Amino acid sequence: MNIVIIGAGAMGSLLYQQLQGNHQVSFLLKPDSIQQGLPKSLSFIGLDKQTQRLPLHYVSKQQLPDADLIICALKAYQFKDAIAYIAEYLPPRCPLILQHNGMGVYQQIRPLLDSQQPIGVMLSTQAARRLNRNQIQHTGQGQWQLGNYQNLHPDLASIKALLSQLQDCQWYDEIRTMQWTKLAINCVINPLTAIHDVLNGELSQDKYNSDVEVLLQEVIGQAELRQIPLQSKTLRDVVYQVVENTAENSSSMREDIRGQRLSEIDYINGYIVKCAQQMGMSAPHNEQCVTRIKRLQPH
Ligand code: PAF
């Protein structure tokens, strides 16, 4: 299987490592990467703290027609430009998998793609972080969850390969509930850890309870209006489970703010605000997170 990964961040690199062995895996060359000089290998530190050195392979967009599977593991706000860059080279039957935090990306990129293109979504509760340009550490075991946006089926050869090769990867016929669950996790953990500048584990302290609760209630309200049943108690338990499992993790939004990069706030709490507005409602606690994060991130 010829697999191309777009995005060499923590998640893209974790996918690159887990897909080694039976497949030809490459990163897509970015337009500016030649000038910057390309790393020749990836140093991967596993959960067992063992370091593995993986040779890095790259392809250009002109080589995309040979791909059997393309996975875009990017920040939510990077998709539009990335898809516009590759759209004319996409092989028509090649599944395109979108891996990112938040929601609203598929709606943004759909007009750029053929309506027959198989497109799927991949959610992750894995924890990994980039230590430097060519060093990645896997910091928490989680799951990969895969589902359909359009024309993607679990019996496609490339999807079967993905499901069997990735550690703890499952197909969900009803991926929308999983997406909203992941959105709820991100709506709570990401802004609160970024605003208070704390590791995920700190959110188990009582002083954060009411913030967690009000944010979750707004997400649940919007999900219900879209026929996505999220139970308060179950969702709260899931959020605290992720807080515990990733206690030592610095959330991606906190890292973005610390690194003075743009965050994914518009696709996380901002998505809830937009959903509420579509219904003529407001989501004041999520909106407040958007305002506070926008003050902290570069303009
Ligand atoms: O964005 C993140 O950091 C992660 O999605 C999560 C699950 C909140 C863990 O840090």
py3Dmol code that shows the C-alpha trace and the ligand (Angstrom):
import py3Dmol

protein = """\
ATOM      1  CA  MET A   1       0.000   0.000   0.000  1.00  0.00           C
ATOM      2  CA  ASN A   2       1.340   3.427  -0.923  1.00  0.00           C
ATOM      3  CA  ILE A   3       0.334   5.785   1.893  1.00  0.00           C
ATOM      4  CA  VAL A   4       0.992   9.534   1.842  1.00  0.00           C
ATOM      5  CA  ILE A   5       0.740  11.588   5.021  1.00  0.00           C
ATOM      6  CA  ILE A   6       0.229  15.333   4.783  1.00  0.00           C
ATOM      7  CA  GLY A   7       1.447  17.033   7.940  1.00  0.00           C
ATOM      8  CA  ALA A   8       4.539  15.999   9.868  1.00  0.00           C
ATOM      9  CA  GLY A   9       3.396  17.227  13.277  1.00  0.00           C
ATOM     10  CA  ALA A  10       2.994  14.997  16.324  1.00  0.00           C
ATOM     11  CA  MET A  11      -0.045  13.073  14.986  1.00  0.00           C
ATOM     12  CA  GLY A  12       1.285  12.782  11.415  1.00  0.00           C
ATOM     13  CA  SER A  13       4.585  11.447  12.744  1.00  0.00           C
ATOM     14  CA  LEU A  14       2.849   8.980  15.071  1.00  0.00           C
ATOM     15  CA  LEU A  15       0.892   7.692  12.064  1.00  0.00           C
ATOM     16  CA  TYR A  16       4.131   7.497  10.057  1.00  0.00           C
ATOM     17  CA  GLN A  17       5.707   5.351  12.773  1.00  0.00           C
ATOM     18  CA  GLN A  18       2.709   3.051  13.297  1.00  0.00           C
ATOM     19  CA  LEU A  19       2.249   2.432   9.571  1.00  0.00           C
ATOM     20  CA  GLN A  20       5.848   1.248   9.042  1.00  0.00           C
ATOM     21  CA  GLY A  21       6.440  -2.371   8.150  1.00  0.00           C
ATOM     22  CA  ASN A  22       4.024  -3.511   5.506  1.00  0.00           C
ATOM     23  CA  HIS A  23       3.553  -0.258   3.631  1.00  0.00           C
ATOM     24  CA  GLN A  24       5.393   2.375   1.687  1.00  0.00           C
ATOM     25  CA  VAL A  25       4.772   5.496   3.768  1.00  0.00           C
ATOM     26  CA  SER A  26       5.855   9.022   2.784  1.00  0.00           C
ATOM     27  CA  PHE A  27       5.252  12.607   3.797  1.00  0.00           C
ATOM     28  CA  LEU A  28       4.134  15.091   1.184  1.00  0.00           C
ATOM     29  CA  LEU A  29       6.746  17.746   0.491  1.00  0.00           C
ATOM     30  CA  LYS A  30       5.533  21.222   1.338  1.00  0.00           C
ATOM     31  CA  PRO A  31       6.257  24.001  -1.179  1.00  0.00           C
ATOM     32  CA  ASP A  32       8.663  25.760   1.206  1.00  0.00           C
ATOM     33  CA  SER A  33      10.349  22.645   2.632  1.00  0.00           C
ATOM     34  CA  ILE A  34      13.105  22.263   0.018  1.00  0.00           C
ATOM     35  CA  GLN A  35      14.611  25.635   0.971  1.00  0.00           C
ATOM     36  CA  GLN A  36      14.451  24.761   4.685  1.00  0.00           C
ATOM     37  CA  GLY A  37      16.327  21.461   4.197  1.00  0.00           C
ATOM     38  CA  LEU A  38      14.555  18.204   4.928  1.00  0.00           C
ATOM     39  CA  PRO A  39      15.246  15.976   7.922  1.00  0.00           C
ATOM     40  CA  LYS A  40      16.498  12.567   6.719  1.00  0.00           C
ATOM     41  CA  SER A  41      15.260  10.611   9.702  1.00  0.00           C
ATOM     42  CA  LEU A  42      12.732  10.741  12.498  1.00  0.00           C
ATOM     43  CA  SER A  43      13.753   9.949  16.031  1.00  0.00           C
ATOM     44  CA  PHE A  44      10.715   8.375  17.667  1.00  0.00           C
ATOM     45  CA  ILE A  45      10.514   7.877  21.436  1.00  0.00           C
ATOM     46  CA  GLY A  46       7.906   5.238  22.264  1.00  0.00           C
ATOM     47  CA  LEU A  47       5.752   4.817  25.368  1.00  0.00           C
ATOM     48  CA  ASP A  48       8.455   2.443  26.687  1.00  0.00           C
ATOM     49  CA  LYS A  49      10.971   5.359  26.344  1.00  0.00           C
ATOM     50  CA  GLN A  50      12.908   3.400  23.699  1.00  0.00           C
ATOM     51  CA  THR A  51      14.146   5.501  20.785  1.00  0.00           C
ATOM     52  CA  GLN A  52      13.701   4.294  17.233  1.00  0.00           C
ATOM     53  CA  ARG A  53      15.285   6.002  14.217  1.00  0.00           C
ATOM     54  CA  LEU A  54      13.114   5.903  11.111  1.00  0.00           C
ATOM     55  CA  PRO A  55      14.311   6.987   7.664  1.00  0.00           C
ATOM     56  CA  LEU A  56      12.009   9.654   6.241  1.00  0.00           C
ATOM     57  CA  HIS A  57      10.575   9.364   2.730  1.00  0.00           C
ATOM     58  CA  TYR A  58       8.966  12.212   0.838  1.00  0.00           C
ATOM     59  CA  VAL A  59       6.851  12.586  -2.280  1.00  0.00           C
ATOM     60  CA  SER A  60       5.873  15.660  -4.243  1.00  0.00           C
ATOM     61  CA  LYS A  61       2.275  16.479  -5.161  1.00  0.00           C
ATOM     62  CA  GLN A  62       3.027  15.309  -8.708  1.00  0.00           C
ATOM     63  CA  GLN A  63       3.482  11.785  -7.256  1.00  0.00           C
ATOM     64  CA  LEU A  64       0.091  11.754  -5.527  1.00  0.00           C
ATOM     65  CA  PRO A  65      -1.623   9.918  -8.419  1.00  0.00           C
ATOM     66  CA  ASP A  66       0.315   6.772  -7.279  1.00  0.00           C
ATOM     67  CA  ALA A  67      -1.103   6.930  -3.745  1.00  0.00           C
ATOM     68  CA  ASP A  68      -3.534   4.286  -2.415  1.00  0.00           C
ATOM     69  CA  LEU A  69      -4.399   6.307   0.677  1.00  0.00           C
ATOM     70  CA  ILE A  70      -3.822   9.918   1.742  1.00  0.00           C
ATOM     71  CA  ILE A  71      -4.040  11.007   5.373  1.00  0.00           C
ATOM     72  CA  CYS A  72      -4.081  14.726   6.185  1.00  0.00           C
ATOM     73  CA  ALA A  73      -3.012  15.229   9.795  1.00  0.00           C
ATOM     74  CA  LEU A  74      -3.036  19.003  10.109  1.00  0.00           C
ATOM     75  CA  LYS A  75      -4.285  21.821  12.275  1.00  0.00           C
ATOM     76  CA  ALA A  76      -7.939  22.451  11.422  1.00  0.00           C
ATOM     77  CA  TYR A  77      -7.203  25.876   9.916  1.00  0.00           C
ATOM     78  CA  GLN A  78      -4.523  24.461   7.558  1.00  0.00           C
ATOM     79  CA  PHE A  79      -6.845  22.167   5.570  1.00  0.00           C
ATOM     80  CA  LYS A  80      -8.267  24.645   3.093  1.00  0.00           C
ATOM     81  CA  ASP A  81      -4.861  25.673   1.732  1.00  0.00           C
ATOM     82  CA  ALA A  82      -3.487  22.124   1.847  1.00  0.00           C
ATOM     83  CA  ILE A  83      -6.426  20.662  -0.089  1.00  0.00           C
ATOM     84  CA  ALA A  84      -6.336  23.509  -2.620  1.00  0.00           C
ATOM     85  CA  TYR A  85      -2.614  22.735  -3.120  1.00  0.00           C
ATOM     86  CA  ILE A  86      -3.181  19.022  -3.895  1.00  0.00           C
ATOM     87  CA  ALA A  87      -6.726  18.938  -5.331  1.00  0.00           C
ATOM     88  CA  GLU A  88      -5.795  18.592  -9.012  1.00  0.00           C
ATOM     89  CA  TYR A  89      -3.370  15.691  -8.264  1.00  0.00           C
ATOM     90  CA  LEU A  90      -5.739  13.601  -6.135  1.00  0.00           C
ATOM     91  CA  PRO A  91      -6.423  10.190  -7.687  1.00  0.00           C
ATOM     92  CA  PRO A  92     -10.248  10.043  -7.967  1.00  0.00           C
ATOM     93  CA  ARG A  93     -10.771   6.786  -6.064  1.00  0.00           C
ATOM     94  CA  CYS A  94      -8.085   7.305  -3.465  1.00  0.00           C
ATOM     95  CA  PRO A  95      -9.493   7.656   0.059  1.00  0.00           C
ATOM     96  CA  LEU A  96      -8.632  10.921   1.750  1.00  0.00           C
ATOM     97  CA  ILE A  97      -8.688  10.809   5.541  1.00  0.00           C
ATOM     98  CA  LEU A  98      -8.960  14.016   7.570  1.00  0.00           C
ATOM     99  CA  GLN A  99      -7.304  13.905  10.994  1.00  0.00           C
ATOM    100  CA  HIS A 100      -7.657  17.015  13.144  1.00  0.00           C
ATOM    101  CA  ASN A 101      -9.162  18.485  16.314  1.00  0.00           C
ATOM    102  CA  GLY A 102     -12.508  20.274  16.212  1.00  0.00           C
ATOM    103  CA  MET A 103     -15.254  20.289  13.598  1.00  0.00           C
ATOM    104  CA  GLY A 104     -16.234  22.175  10.456  1.00  0.00           C
ATOM    105  CA  VAL A 105     -13.282  21.257   8.241  1.00  0.00           C
ATOM    106  CA  TYR A 106     -15.101  18.852   5.922  1.00  0.00           C
ATOM    107  CA  GLN A 107     -17.758  21.488   5.163  1.00  0.00           C
ATOM    108  CA  GLN A 108     -14.960  23.928   4.263  1.00  0.00           C
ATOM    109  CA  ILE A 109     -13.035  21.639   1.904  1.00  0.00           C
ATOM    110  CA  ARG A 110     -15.958  19.791   0.253  1.00  0.00           C
ATOM    111  CA  PRO A 111     -16.394  22.421  -2.493  1.00  0.00           C
ATOM    112  CA  LEU A 112     -12.734  21.911  -3.473  1.00  0.00           C
ATOM    113  CA  LEU A 113     -13.137  18.178  -4.089  1.00  0.00           C
ATOM    114  CA  ASP A 114     -14.934  15.832  -6.440  1.00  0.00           C
ATOM    115  CA  SER A 115     -18.252  14.644  -5.015  1.00  0.00           C
ATOM    116  CA  GLN A 116     -17.163  11.024  -5.704  1.00  0.00           C
ATOM    117  CA  GLN A 117     -13.886  11.277  -3.751  1.00  0.00           C
ATOM    118  CA  PRO A 118     -13.955   8.883  -0.773  1.00  0.00           C
ATOM    119  CA  ILE A 119     -13.443  11.060   2.307  1.00  0.00           C
ATOM    120  CA  GLY A 120     -13.246   9.942   5.905  1.00  0.00           C
ATOM    121  CA  VAL A 121     -12.507  11.303   9.334  1.00  0.00           C
ATOM    122  CA  MET A 122     -10.000  10.020  11.853  1.00  0.00           C
ATOM    123  CA  LEU A 123     -10.276  10.998  15.500  1.00  0.00           C
ATOM    124  CA  SER A 124      -7.532  10.426  17.984  1.00  0.00           C
ATOM    125  CA  THR A 125      -7.177  10.235  21.720  1.00  0.00           C
ATOM    126  CA  GLN A 126      -3.477   9.463  21.336  1.00  0.00           C
ATOM    127  CA  ALA A 127      -1.036  11.802  23.006  1.00  0.00           C
ATOM    128  CA  ALA A 128       2.207  12.674  21.290  1.00  0.00           C
ATOM    129  CA  ARG A 129       4.444  15.696  21.198  1.00  0.00           C
ATOM    130  CA  ARG A 130       7.095  17.099  18.965  1.00  0.00           C
ATOM    131  CA  LEU A 131      10.326  17.692  20.878  1.00  0.00           C
ATOM    132  CA  ASN A 132      12.097  19.286  17.931  1.00  0.00           C
ATOM    133  CA  ARG A 133      12.032  19.235  14.144  1.00  0.00           C
ATOM    134  CA  ASN A 134      12.806  15.517  13.828  1.00  0.00           C
ATOM    135  CA  GLN A 135      12.078  14.132  17.284  1.00  0.00           C
ATOM    136  CA  ILE A 136       8.654  12.924  18.399  1.00  0.00           C
ATOM    137  CA  GLN A 137       7.557  11.369  21.662  1.00  0.00           C
ATOM    138  CA  HIS A 138       4.492   9.172  22.090  1.00  0.00           C
ATOM    139  CA  THR A 139       3.243  10.266  25.518  1.00  0.00           C
ATOM    140  CA  GLY A 140      -0.096   8.539  25.970  1.00  0.00           C
ATOM    141  CA  GLN A 141      -1.786   5.435  24.576  1.00  0.00           C
ATOM    142  CA  GLY A 142      -5.161   6.227  23.066  1.00  0.00           C
ATOM    143  CA  GLN A 143      -7.384   5.137  20.200  1.00  0.00           C
ATOM    144  CA  TRP A 144      -7.822   5.955  16.545  1.00  0.00           C
ATOM    145  CA  GLN A 145     -11.458   6.175  15.448  1.00  0.00           C
ATOM    146  CA  LEU A 146     -12.333   6.060  11.805  1.00  0.00           C
ATOM    147  CA  GLY A 147     -15.575   6.910  10.015  1.00  0.00           C
ATOM    148  CA  ASN A 148     -17.143   8.017   6.761  1.00  0.00           C
ATOM    149  CA  TYR A 149     -17.879  11.516   5.418  1.00  0.00           C
ATOM    150  CA  GLN A 150     -18.599  10.458   1.838  1.00  0.00           C
ATOM    151  CA  ASN A 151     -18.086   7.242  -0.178  1.00  0.00           C
ATOM    152  CA  LEU A 152     -15.709   5.678   2.341  1.00  0.00           C
ATOM    153  CA  HIS A 153     -16.297   2.029   3.298  1.00  0.00           C
ATOM    154  CA  PRO A 154     -14.491  -0.150   5.827  1.00  0.00           C
ATOM    155  CA  ASP A 155     -14.151  -2.923   3.234  1.00  0.00           C
ATOM    156  CA  LEU A 156     -11.909  -0.813   0.945  1.00  0.00           C
ATOM    157  CA  ALA A 157      -8.460  -2.463   0.823  1.00  0.00           C
ATOM    158  CA  SER A 158      -6.644   0.665   2.039  1.00  0.00           C
ATOM    159  CA  ILE A 159      -9.069   1.145   4.950  1.00  0.00           C
ATOM    160  CA  LYS A 160      -8.726  -2.503   5.938  1.00  0.00           C
ATOM    161  CA  ALA A 161      -4.948  -2.017   5.906  1.00  0.00           C
ATOM    162  CA  LEU A 162      -5.272   1.058   8.128  1.00  0.00           C
ATOM    163  CA  LEU A 163      -7.583  -0.705  10.567  1.00  0.00           C
ATOM    164  CA  SER A 164      -5.257  -3.683  10.890  1.00  0.00           C
ATOM    165  CA  GLN A 165      -1.961  -1.802  11.020  1.00  0.00           C
ATOM    166  CA  LEU A 166      -2.658   1.078  13.430  1.00  0.00           C
ATOM    167  CA  GLN A 167      -2.582   0.323  17.132  1.00  0.00           C
ATOM    168  CA  ASP A 168      -6.111   0.319  18.521  1.00  0.00           C
ATOM    169  CA  CYS A 169      -7.950   1.623  15.466  1.00  0.00           C
ATOM    170  CA  GLN A 170     -11.691   1.048  15.047  1.00  0.00           C
ATOM    171  CA  TRP A 171     -14.284   1.756  12.400  1.00  0.00           C
ATOM    172  CA  TYR A 172     -17.498   3.505  13.535  1.00  0.00           C
ATOM    173  CA  ASP A 173     -20.614   3.442  11.349  1.00  0.00           C
ATOM    174  CA  GLU A 174     -21.986   6.232  13.557  1.00  0.00           C
ATOM    175  CA  ILE A 175     -18.922   8.462  13.782  1.00  0.00           C
ATOM    176  CA  ARG A 176     -20.920  11.658  14.511  1.00  0.00           C
ATOM    177  CA  THR A 177     -21.444  10.727  18.151  1.00  0.00           C
ATOM    178  CA  MET A 178     -17.709  10.056  18.518  1.00  0.00           C
ATOM    179  CA  GLN A 179     -16.941  13.411  16.833  1.00  0.00           C
ATOM    180  CA  TRP A 180     -19.188  15.314  19.222  1.00  0.00           C
ATOM    181  CA  THR A 181     -17.705  13.441  22.174  1.00  0.00           C
ATOM    182  CA  LYS A 182     -14.190  14.384  21.055  1.00  0.00           C
ATOM    183  CA  LEU A 183     -15.386  17.953  20.434  1.00  0.00           C
ATOM    184  CA  ALA A 184     -16.726  18.106  23.994  1.00  0.00           C
ATOM    185  CA  ILE A 185     -13.378  16.846  25.344  1.00  0.00           C
ATOM    186  CA  ASN A 186     -11.532  19.532  23.373  1.00  0.00           C
ATOM    187  CA  CYS A 187     -14.051  22.278  24.302  1.00  0.00           C
ATOM    188  CA  VAL A 188     -13.219  21.676  27.953  1.00  0.00           C
ATOM    189  CA  ILE A 189      -9.571  20.628  28.138  1.00  0.00           C
ATOM    190  CA  ASN A 190      -8.041  22.818  25.450  1.00  0.00           C
ATOM    191  CA  PRO A 191      -9.197  26.338  26.411  1.00  0.00           C
ATOM    192  CA  LEU A 192      -9.075  25.767  30.182  1.00  0.00           C
ATOM    193  CA  THR A 193      -5.502  24.412  30.120  1.00  0.00           C
ATOM    194  CA  ALA A 194      -4.433  27.214  27.760  1.00  0.00           C
ATOM    195  CA  ILE A 195      -6.103  30.032  29.730  1.00  0.00           C
ATOM    196  CA  HIS A 196      -4.848  28.802  33.125  1.00  0.00           C
ATOM    197  CA  ASP A 197      -1.528  27.625  31.656  1.00  0.00           C
ATOM    198  CA  VAL A 198      -1.708  24.190  33.308  1.00  0.00           C
ATOM    199  CA  LEU A 199      -1.156  20.550  32.329  1.00  0.00           C
ATOM    200  CA  ASN A 200      -4.297  18.507  31.556  1.00  0.00           C
ATOM    201  CA  GLY A 201      -4.185  16.701  34.921  1.00  0.00           C
ATOM    202  CA  GLU A 202      -4.703  19.974  36.852  1.00  0.00           C
ATOM    203  CA  LEU A 203      -8.299  20.126  35.591  1.00  0.00           C
ATOM    204  CA  SER A 204      -9.280  17.397  38.062  1.00  0.00           C
ATOM    205  CA  GLN A 205      -9.061  20.029  40.842  1.00  0.00           C
ATOM    206  CA  ASP A 206     -12.432  21.096  42.308  1.00  0.00           C
ATOM    207  CA  LYS A 207     -11.876  24.738  41.388  1.00  0.00           C
ATOM    208  CA  TYR A 208     -12.391  23.892  37.702  1.00  0.00           C
ATOM    209  CA  ASN A 209     -15.616  21.864  38.204  1.00  0.00           C
ATOM    210  CA  SER A 210     -18.074  24.630  37.402  1.00  0.00           C
ATOM    211  CA  ASP A 211     -16.178  25.720  34.249  1.00  0.00           C
ATOM    212  CA  VAL A 212     -16.104  22.118  33.038  1.00  0.00           C
ATOM    213  CA  GLU A 213     -19.824  21.742  33.728  1.00  0.00           C
ATOM    214  CA  VAL A 214     -21.066  24.890  31.963  1.00  0.00           C
ATOM    215  CA  LEU A 215     -18.949  24.249  28.869  1.00  0.00           C
ATOM    216  CA  LEU A 216     -20.206  20.663  28.663  1.00  0.00           C
ATOM    217  CA  GLN A 217     -23.852  21.686  29.061  1.00  0.00           C
ATOM    218  CA  GLU A 218     -23.596  24.061  26.082  1.00  0.00           C
ATOM    219  CA  VAL A 219     -22.022  21.333  23.929  1.00  0.00           C
ATOM    220  CA  ILE A 220     -24.676  18.803  24.992  1.00  0.00           C
ATOM    221  CA  GLY A 221     -27.439  21.314  24.193  1.00  0.00           C
ATOM    222  CA  GLN A 222     -26.158  21.853  20.638  1.00  0.00           C
ATOM    223  CA  ALA A 223     -25.577  18.136  20.090  1.00  0.00           C
ATOM    224  CA  GLU A 224     -29.140  17.345  21.182  1.00  0.00           C
ATOM    225  CA  LEU A 225     -30.534  19.862  18.700  1.00  0.00           C
ATOM    226  CA  ARG A 226     -28.723  17.832  16.010  1.00  0.00           C
ATOM    227  CA  GLN A 227     -30.078  14.501  17.233  1.00  0.00           C
ATOM    228  CA  ILE A 228     -26.751  13.500  18.778  1.00  0.00           C
ATOM    229  CA  PRO A 229     -27.541  12.021  22.165  1.00  0.00           C
ATOM    230  CA  LEU A 230     -24.778  12.841  24.650  1.00  0.00           C
ATOM    231  CA  GLN A 231     -25.502  11.886  28.259  1.00  0.00           C
ATOM    232  CA  SER A 232     -24.253  14.436  30.817  1.00  0.00           C
ATOM    233  CA  LYS A 233     -22.886  11.916  33.266  1.00  0.00           C
ATOM    234  CA  THR A 234     -21.240   9.708  30.664  1.00  0.00           C
ATOM    235  CA  LEU A 235     -19.668  12.698  28.938  1.00  0.00           C
ATOM    236  CA  ARG A 236     -18.390  14.145  32.210  1.00  0.00           C
ATOM    237  CA  ASP A 237     -16.862  10.740  33.047  1.00  0.00           C
ATOM    238  CA  VAL A 238     -15.222  10.556  29.606  1.00  0.00           C
ATOM    239  CA  VAL A 239     -13.748  14.051  29.973  1.00  0.00           C
ATOM    240  CA  TYR A 240     -12.303  13.269  33.415  1.00  0.00           C
ATOM    241  CA  GLN A 241     -10.999   9.947  32.105  1.00  0.00           C
ATOM    242  CA  VAL A 242      -9.088  11.803  29.349  1.00  0.00           C
ATOM    243  CA  VAL A 243      -7.867  14.350  31.953  1.00  0.00           C
ATOM    244  CA  GLU A 244      -6.506  11.432  33.985  1.00  0.00           C
ATOM    245  CA  ASN A 245      -5.061   9.485  31.018  1.00  0.00           C
ATOM    246  CA  THR A 246      -3.304  12.566  29.659  1.00  0.00           C
ATOM    247  CA  ALA A 247      -2.529  14.153  33.051  1.00  0.00           C
ATOM    248  CA  GLU A 248       1.108  14.849  32.138  1.00  0.00           C
ATOM    249  CA  ASN A 249       0.153  16.218  28.733  1.00  0.00           C
ATOM    250  CA  SER A 250       0.222  19.845  27.770  1.00  0.00           C
ATOM    251  CA  SER A 251      -2.832  20.251  25.510  1.00  0.00           C
ATOM    252  CA  SER A 252      -2.350  21.245  21.887  1.00  0.00           C
ATOM    253  CA  MET A 253      -4.036  24.619  22.508  1.00  0.00           C
ATOM    254  CA  ARG A 254      -1.819  25.390  25.484  1.00  0.00           C
ATOM    255  CA  GLU A 255       1.201  24.464  23.355  1.00  0.00           C
ATOM    256  CA  ASP A 256      -0.031  26.701  20.537  1.00  0.00           C
ATOM    257  CA  ILE A 257      -0.432  29.654  22.906  1.00  0.00           C
ATOM    258  CA  ARG A 258       2.946  29.025  24.542  1.00  0.00           C
ATOM    259  CA  GLY A 259       4.565  28.819  21.099  1.00  0.00           C
ATOM    260  CA  GLN A 260       2.644  31.936  19.953  1.00  0.00           C
ATOM    261  CA  ARG A 261       0.992  30.047  17.081  1.00  0.00           C
ATOM    262  CA  LEU A 262      -2.587  30.245  15.908  1.00  0.00           C
ATOM    263  CA  SER A 263      -4.847  27.854  17.849  1.00  0.00           C
ATOM    264  CA  GLU A 264      -7.792  25.731  16.654  1.00  0.00           C
ATOM    265  CA  ILE A 265     -10.247  27.713  18.820  1.00  0.00           C
ATOM    266  CA  ASP A 266     -12.520  28.588  15.843  1.00  0.00           C
ATOM    267  CA  TYR A 267     -13.058  24.865  15.161  1.00  0.00           C
ATOM    268  CA  ILE A 268     -13.502  23.874  18.813  1.00  0.00           C
ATOM    269  CA  ASN A 269     -15.386  26.333  21.093  1.00  0.00           C
ATOM    270  CA  GLY A 270     -15.933  28.592  18.066  1.00  0.00           C
ATOM    271  CA  TYR A 271     -17.761  25.727  16.347  1.00  0.00           C
ATOM    272  CA  ILE A 272     -20.216  25.513  19.271  1.00  0.00           C
ATOM    273  CA  VAL A 273     -20.744  29.280  19.141  1.00  0.00           C
ATOM    274  CA  LYS A 274     -21.534  29.025  15.389  1.00  0.00           C
ATOM    275  CA  CYS A 275     -23.877  26.059  15.965  1.00  0.00           C
ATOM    276  CA  ALA A 276     -25.740  28.062  18.620  1.00  0.00           C
ATOM    277  CA  GLN A 277     -25.989  31.115  16.328  1.00  0.00           C
ATOM    278  CA  GLN A 278     -27.453  28.948  13.542  1.00  0.00           C
ATOM    279  CA  MET A 279     -30.267  28.116  15.969  1.00  0.00           C
ATOM    280  CA  GLY A 280     -30.745  31.750  17.023  1.00  0.00           C
ATOM    281  CA  MET A 281     -29.152  30.934  20.385  1.00  0.00           C
ATOM    282  CA  SER A 282     -25.956  31.782  22.228  1.00  0.00           C
ATOM    283  CA  ALA A 283     -23.294  29.689  23.954  1.00  0.00           C
ATOM    284  CA  PRO A 284     -21.838  32.320  26.315  1.00  0.00           C
ATOM    285  CA  HIS A 285     -19.280  30.140  28.094  1.00  0.00           C
ATOM    286  CA  ASN A 286     -17.810  28.767  24.885  1.00  0.00           C
ATOM    287  CA  GLU A 287     -17.872  32.290  23.460  1.00  0.00           C
ATOM    288  CA  GLN A 288     -15.954  33.580  26.441  1.00  0.00           C
ATOM    289  CA  CYS A 289     -13.280  30.925  25.813  1.00  0.00           C
ATOM    290  CA  VAL A 290     -13.027  32.062  22.187  1.00  0.00           C
ATOM    291  CA  THR A 291     -12.564  35.692  23.276  1.00  0.00           C
ATOM    292  CA  ARG A 292      -9.952  34.831  25.898  1.00  0.00           C
ATOM    293  CA  ILE A 293      -7.936  32.535  23.613  1.00  0.00           C
ATOM    294  CA  LYS A 294      -8.015  35.072  20.777  1.00  0.00           C
ATOM    295  CA  ARG A 295      -6.516  37.627  23.154  1.00  0.00           C
ATOM    296  CA  LEU A 296      -3.690  35.201  23.939  1.00  0.00           C
ATOM    297  CA  GLN A 297      -2.886  34.022  20.406  1.00  0.00           C
ATOM    298  CA  PRO A 298      -1.079  36.062  17.736  1.00  0.00           C
ATOM    299  CA  HIS A 299      -3.427  38.127  15.557  1.00  0.00           C
TER     300      HIS A 299
END
"""
ligand_1 = """\
10
PAF
O -5.738 18.649 21.676
C -5.261 17.917 22.562
O -4.326 18.252 23.287
C -5.851 16.514 22.707
O -6.888 16.375 21.763
C -6.366 16.164 24.105
C -7.192 14.892 24.019
C -7.170 17.278 24.724
C -5.233 15.774 25.026
O -4.341 16.779 25.317
"""
view = py3Dmol.view(width=600, height=400)
view.addModel(protein, "pdb")
view.setStyle({"model": 0}, {"cartoon": {"style": "trace"}})
view.addModel(ligand_1, "xyz")
view.setStyle({"model": 1}, {"stick": {}})
view.zoomTo()
view.show()
